Amino acid sequence: MYVDVHAHIVHPSFAGEEDAVAQRAADAGLEYVIVNGLEPKSNRAVVELCSRHDHLLPAVGIYPVDACAHTLDRDAWAHDWPAPEAFDPDAEIDWIDSVADDVIAIGECGLDQYWVKDQAAEQERVLRRLCEVALAHDKPLILHTRKAEARTLEILLEMGVTKADFHCFGGKLKLAQRIAAAGYYLSIPPVVLRAEGFQRFAAKLPMDRLLTETDCPYMGPHKGERNEPKNVPIGVEAMASARGVSSAEMAQAIRDNFQRLFGL
């Protein structure tokens, strides 16, 4: 009865192991794993991978750093990983619109003011277009909101979005409570086992707004280890402990929330 609403199985860390990762997830009791795309190449790889496994569900989107790849000043790129490859985000949104009825959600998408701080206008433009696609096809959004959590909430409310998950939310508890009160969901990764902030969310947010994710290969329960969907039960147990309920009760609540948001 476990679910993972945000996984990056299409990732260099899993190259050649994608099918094995999917099988290990099923063996660990994962009923569904939503696999998220980020840009044209990964979006199509996600669709292809999920076509081979009934329990893998595709979500396609444009990661906010990729959304502004075509407008970045590459000479000023200061991170220790390569600047994202440029592409036409509007053409990709048109493709996402064309396949939206065949995917479970739109995302990963959203805003990011952590990795790039001078691209807010283009990120917001792309997010708004993806919100329009989600609304037109009645699909949930799976959102990245790092250092732009409040602004993302403002845009969703302004546009009338009713179905969304704030994945791996890193904002304050009061803002998380506002997000939950607005009817949106927040998903928690297995790093909750050792992260007090996520433990606080598990304890304090309404039970009917919580979901589980991995954000694999990141956010694992044990520092330095590659994360994957099979670790969701560890996260559920840690969430249950933080809240003072049984693991079975927490797992059932999360499964009910998944059904409510995604219709499965």
C-alpha positions in Angstrom: 0.0 0.0 0.0 3.0 2.3 -0.3 3.3 5.1 -2.9 6.1 7.3 -4.1 4.8 10.5 -5.8 8.2 11.9 -6.9 11.1 9.8 -8.2 13.8 10.3 -10.7 14.5 6.8 -11.9 15.5 8.3 -15.2 18.8 9.6 -13.9 22.5 8.9 -14.5 22.7 7.3 -11.0 20.4 4.6 -12.2 21.7 4.1 -15.7 21.2 0.5 -16.8 19.4 -0.3 -13.5 16.0 1.3 -14.2 14.1 -2.0 -14.5 15.9 -3.4 -11.4 14.9 -0.3 -9.4 11.3 -0.7 -10.5 11.4 -4.4 -9.5 12.9 -3.6 -6.1 10.2 -1.0 -5.5 7.5 -3.6 -6.2 9.2 -6.1 -4.0 9.2 -3.5 -1.1 5.4 -3.1 -1.4 5.3 0.0 -3.6 1.9 0.0 -5.3 2.7 3.1 -7.4 5.8 5.1 -8.2 5.4 8.4 -10.1 8.5 9.0 -12.3 9.1 12.6 -13.1 10.6 14.2 -16.2 12.5 17.5 -16.2 13.1 18.5 -19.8 12.6 17.0 -23.3 15.1 14.1 -23.1 14.0 12.9 -19.6 10.3 13.4 -20.3 10.4 11.0 -23.2 12.6 8.5 -21.3 10.1 8.6 -18.4 7.2 7.8 -20.8 9.2 4.9 -22.3 10.2 3.5 -18.9 6.8 3.6 -17.5 5.3 1.8 -20.5 7.3 -1.3 -19.3 6.0 -1.3 -15.7 2.4 -1.1 -14.6 3.3 0.3 -11.2 5.4 3.1 -12.7 3.3 6.2 -13.6 4.7 9.0 -15.8 4.7 12.7 -15.0 6.2 15.1 -17.5 7.2 18.7 -16.9 9.9 21.3 -17.0 12.1 21.7 -14.0 12.5 25.5 -13.2 16.2 25.6 -13.8 15.7 23.9 -17.2 12.8 26.3 -17.9 15.2 29.2 -18.1 18.1 27.3 -19.7 17.7 29.3 -22.9 18.0 32.7 -21.1 20.9 31.9 -18.7 24.1 33.7 -18.8 26.4 30.7 -19.2 29.6 32.7 -18.7 28.3 33.5 -15.2 27.3 29.9 -14.3 29.0 29.3 -11.0 27.8 25.8 -9.9 30.0 22.7 -9.9 27.6 21.0 -12.3 27.1 21.9 -16.0 24.5 24.5 -17.0 21.4 22.8 -18.4 21.1 22.3 -22.1 19.0 25.0 -23.8 15.7 24.1 -25.5 12.5 25.8 -26.5 10.2 25.6 -23.4 7.1 26.6 -25.4 7.6 23.7 -27.9 8.0 21.4 -24.9 4.9 22.7 -23.2 3.0 22.0 -26.5 4.3 18.4 -26.4 3.3 18.0 -22.8 -0.1 19.3 -23.7 -0.3 16.7 -26.4 0.4 13.8 -24.1 -1.2 15.1 -20.9 -4.2 12.8 -21.1 -1.8 9.8 -21.0 0.2 10.9 -17.9 -0.6 10.9 -14.2 0.5 14.5 -13.5 2.3 17.6 -14.8 5.7 18.0 -13.2 8.3 18.4 -12.1 7.7 22.1 -12.5 7.6 25.2 -10.4 10.0 27.9 -9.3 13.6 28.0 -8.0 15.4 30.8 -6.3 18.2 28.7 -4.9 20.1 27.6 -8.0 19.2 30.6 -10.2 18.2 33.9 -8.7 17.8 36.2 -11.7 15.3 34.2 -13.8 12.1 34.6 -11.9 10.1 36.1 -14.8 10.8 33.3 -17.3 10.3 30.6 -14.6 6.9 32.1 -13.7 5.9 32.3 -17.4 6.7 28.7 -17.9 4.9 27.7 -14.7 1.8 29.6 -15.6 1.7 27.8 -19.0 2.1 24.4 -17.3 -0.7 25.4 -14.9 -2.9 26.0 -17.9 -2.1 22.6 -19.3 -2.9 20.9 -16.0 -6.2 22.8 -15.6 -7.2 22.0 -19.2 -6.6 18.2 -18.7 -7.6 18.1 -15.0 -4.2 16.9 -13.9 -2.4 17.5 -10.6 0.9 19.5 -10.6 4.0 18.2 -8.9 5.9 21.2 -7.8 9.5 22.2 -7.0 9.4 25.4 -4.9 12.9 25.9 -3.5 13.3 29.3 -1.9 10.1 30.4 -3.8 7.5 28.5 -1.8 5.2 31.5 -1.0 5.3 32.8 -4.6 4.4 29.4 -6.0 1.4 29.3 -3.7 0.3 32.8 -4.8 0.4 31.7 -8.5 -1.6 28.5 -7.9 -4.3 30.4 -6.0 -4.4 33.2 -8.6 -4.8 30.7 -11.4 -7.4 28.5 -9.7 -5.3 25.4 -9.5 -6.9 22.9 -7.1 -4.7 19.8 -7.5 -1.1 20.0 -6.5 1.7 18.4 -4.5 4.5 20.5 -3.1 7.3 18.0 -3.3 10.2 17.9 -0.7 8.9 21.2 0.8 11.6 23.2 2.5 9.7 26.2 3.8 8.4 27.2 7.2 5.8 25.2 9.1 3.3 28.1 9.0 3.5 28.3 5.2 3.2 24.5 5.0 0.0 24.9 7.0 -1.3 27.5 4.7 -0.6 25.3 1.7 -2.5 22.4 3.4 -5.4 24.7 4.3 -5.6 25.7 0.7 -6.2 22.1 -0.2 -2.8 21.1 -1.6 -0.6 18.2 -0.5 3.0 18.0 0.7 5.2 15.0 0.1 7.9 13.9 2.5 11.0 11.9 1.5 12.8 9.1 3.5 15.3 11.6 4.8 12.6 12.3 7.4 14.3 9.5 9.4 17.1 12.0 10.2 15.7 15.4 9.4 13.8 17.3 12.1 12.1 19.7 9.7 10.3 16.9 7.9 9.5 15.2 11.2 7.8 18.4 12.3 5.7 18.4 9.1 4.7 14.8 9.6 3.7 15.6 13.2 1.9 18.9 12.7 0.3 19.0 9.2 -3.2 17.6 8.7 -2.9 13.8 8.1 -5.1 14.1 5.0 -2.6 16.4 3.3 0.5 14.2 3.6 2.1 12.1 0.9 5.4 10.2 0.5 8.1 10.5 -2.1 11.8 9.7 -2.5 13.1 12.4 -4.9 15.6 9.6 -5.6 18.5 9.4 -6.0 18.5 12.2 -3.4 17.0 12.6 0.1 17.6 9.0 1.3 17.2 7.8 4.9 20.9 7.2 5.4 23.5 9.9 4.6 25.7 9.2 1.6 23.6 6.3 0.2 21.7 6.5 -3.1 18.0 6.7 -2.5 15.4 4.7 -4.4 11.6 3.9 -4.1 12.1 0.8 -2.0 13.0 3.2 0.9 9.5 4.6 1.1 8.5 2.2 4.0 11.4 3.6 6.0 10.0 7.1 5.5 6.5 6.0 6.5 7.7 4.4 9.7 9.6 7.6 10.6 6.6 9.8 9.8 4.4 7.6 12.0 6.9 7.7 14.8 7.0 11.5 14.6 3.2 11.7 14.8 2.7 9.0 17.4 0.5 6.7 15.2 1.1 3.2 13.9 2.9 2.7 10.6 -0.2 1.0 9.2 -2.3 4.0 10.0 0.1 6.4 8.4 0.5 4.2 5.3 -3.3 4.0 4.9 -3.8 7.7 5.3 -1.1 8.4 2.6 -2.6 5.8 0.3 -6.1 7.5 0.7 -4.5 10.9 0.0 -2.8 9.5 -3.1 -6.2 8.2 -4.4 -7.8 11.5 -3.7 -5.2 13.5 -5.6 -4.4 11.2 -8.5 -7.6 9.2 -8.8 -6.0 5.8 -8.3 
